[in-house]
Structures are given as structure tokens and as C-alpha cells.
């Protein structure tokens, strides 16, 4: 997703990462909160006794706080609805190059783009 958006819009990597990472992690949590919960517990974001859904949510919250504290140049990303199908197609082509095609279905990509 980031490669395509950087090439299409010239937005900086860091600015784009702080927008996309929380969205993709939230999607991961919907499917399997245990993955992020374990990471949150391993890096001491929360106590190991915290339930997985709360631990994974807390990790995303802490990442958002970190990204909010970082100052980026004014990188305005404006994607209009007409651009989304074209971007989805480009992103899926790029994803298939790296064998991520099955993990990034068009609906998920569209939702992420609309949330940006």
C-alpha cells in the first residue's frame, strides 16, 4: 500500500506509516488479536494478565500516541473515491509481487484507503 501511495502522491514514508500501520494492525486484531497481544506483552506495553483483545487494542493506542508525538512535514493525502479502484488495482499488483495478494483483498484495501 505504501509503495503505491508514495509513488502516486509523493507523501513521506514516515507520515504514511503513521496513518497506515494502526489501520492494518486494527484489521489484524479483528482476525487474530493474539498476535498483537503477545507483542504488547513481550515489549511490556501491558501486563501479561491482560486479555488479548485489550492488550492488542492498547498496543495500537500506544502506537497512535507515539505517531501523534512525531512531527512530520505537512503531508496532505487526499484520495477521492474515483481514485480508489485504480489504486486498489495497483496495490494488488504490487502485493502479488511480494506474495501478499491473498492477505490484501480489494475490500480491505479500499477500507484502508478510505480511512486515510
PLY file of the C-alpha trace (Angstrom):
ply
format ascii 1.0
element vertex 116
property float x
property float y
property float z
element edge 115
property int vertex1
property int vertex2
end_header
0.00 0.00 0.00
2.71 2.42 1.00
4.85 1.91 -2.11
1.93 2.77 -4.37
0.80 5.78 -2.33
4.33 7.16 -2.07
4.81 6.92 -5.83
1.36 8.31 -6.63
1.24 11.18 -4.12
4.84 11.83 -3.08
3.94 11.63 0.59
6.79 10.87 3.02
7.29 7.32 4.27
7.04 8.20 7.96
3.88 10.22 7.56
2.23 7.46 5.60
3.39 4.77 8.01
1.78 6.55 10.94
-1.53 6.55 9.08
-1.47 3.01 7.70
0.12 0.95 10.47
-2.65 1.49 13.07
-5.30 0.70 10.44
-3.64 -2.51 9.31
-2.97 -3.57 12.91
-6.62 -2.98 13.78
-7.63 -5.23 10.88
-5.16 -7.86 12.09
-6.72 -7.65 15.57
-10.16 -8.34 14.16
-8.90 -11.59 12.70
-6.43 -12.62 15.41
-5.88 -10.40 18.47
-3.46 -12.93 19.96
-0.63 -11.93 17.60
-0.59 -8.29 18.68
-1.42 -9.15 22.28
1.70 -11.26 22.52
3.80 -8.43 21.09
2.24 -5.95 23.52
3.05 -8.25 26.42
6.57 -9.04 25.17
7.52 -5.36 24.98
5.82 -4.51 28.29
3.08 -2.31 26.89
0.71 -4.10 29.26
0.67 -6.76 31.95
0.76 -10.36 30.73
-2.53 -10.97 32.53
-4.45 -8.55 30.31
-6.91 -10.29 27.95
-5.73 -10.48 24.34
-8.33 -8.11 22.89
-7.47 -5.42 25.46
-3.71 -5.94 25.08
-3.81 -5.66 21.29
-6.04 -2.58 21.50
-3.63 -0.98 23.97
-0.69 -1.61 21.64
-2.48 0.19 18.80
-3.41 3.04 21.16
0.23 3.43 22.25
1.42 3.43 18.63
-1.09 6.18 17.84
0.22 8.20 20.78
3.77 7.76 19.52
2.85 8.81 15.99
0.91 11.82 17.30
4.05 12.97 19.12
6.15 12.86 15.95
6.02 15.95 13.77
6.03 15.44 10.00
6.09 17.98 7.21
2.62 18.87 6.02
1.81 15.75 4.02
-1.76 16.16 2.91
-3.09 12.98 1.39
-6.35 13.47 -0.41
-7.73 10.40 -2.15
-11.04 10.86 -3.87
-13.45 7.96 -4.38
-12.77 7.84 -8.13
-9.09 7.10 -7.48
-9.72 4.17 -5.14
-10.39 1.41 -7.74
-7.25 2.38 -9.69
-5.17 2.46 -6.50
-6.61 -0.87 -5.34
-5.58 -2.45 -8.62
-2.05 -1.04 -8.39
-1.74 -2.11 -4.75
-2.91 -5.64 -5.54
-0.37 -5.92 -8.37
2.36 -4.73 -6.02
1.17 -7.07 -3.26
1.24 -10.07 -5.57
4.88 -9.29 -6.37
5.66 -9.84 -2.68
3.21 -12.75 -2.21
0.79 -10.67 -0.10
-2.05 -10.90 -2.61
-4.18 -13.25 -0.55
-3.80 -11.15 2.60
-4.85 -7.91 0.91
-8.26 -8.33 -0.65
-9.78 -5.40 -2.54
-12.35 -4.66 0.16
-9.70 -4.38 2.88
-7.52 -2.16 0.70
-10.49 0.07 -0.15
-11.40 0.44 3.52
-7.83 1.39 4.41
-7.66 3.95 1.59
-10.98 5.50 2.61
-9.83 5.73 6.23
-6.72 7.71 5.26
0 1
1 2
2 3
3 4
4 5
5 6
6 7
7 8
8 9
9 10
10 11
11 12
12 13
13 14
14 15
15 16
16 17
17 18
18 19
19 20
20 21
21 22
22 23
23 24
24 25
25 26
26 27
27 28
28 29
29 30
30 31
31 32
32 33
33 34
34 35
35 36
36 37
37 38
38 39
39 40
40 41
41 42
42 43
43 44
44 45
45 46
46 47
47 48
48 49
49 50
50 51
51 52
52 53
53 54
54 55
55 56
56 57
57 58
58 59
59 60
60 61
61 62
62 63
63 64
64 65
65 66
66 67
67 68
68 69
69 70
70 71
71 72
72 73
73 74
74 75
75 76
76 77
77 78
78 79
79 80
80 81
81 82
82 83
83 84
84 85
85 86
86 87
87 88
88 89
89 90
90 91
91 92
92 93
93 94
94 95
95 96
96 97
97 98
98 99
99 100
100 101
101 102
102 103
103 104
104 105
105 106
106 107
107 108
108 109
109 110
110 111
111 112
112 113
113 114
114 115
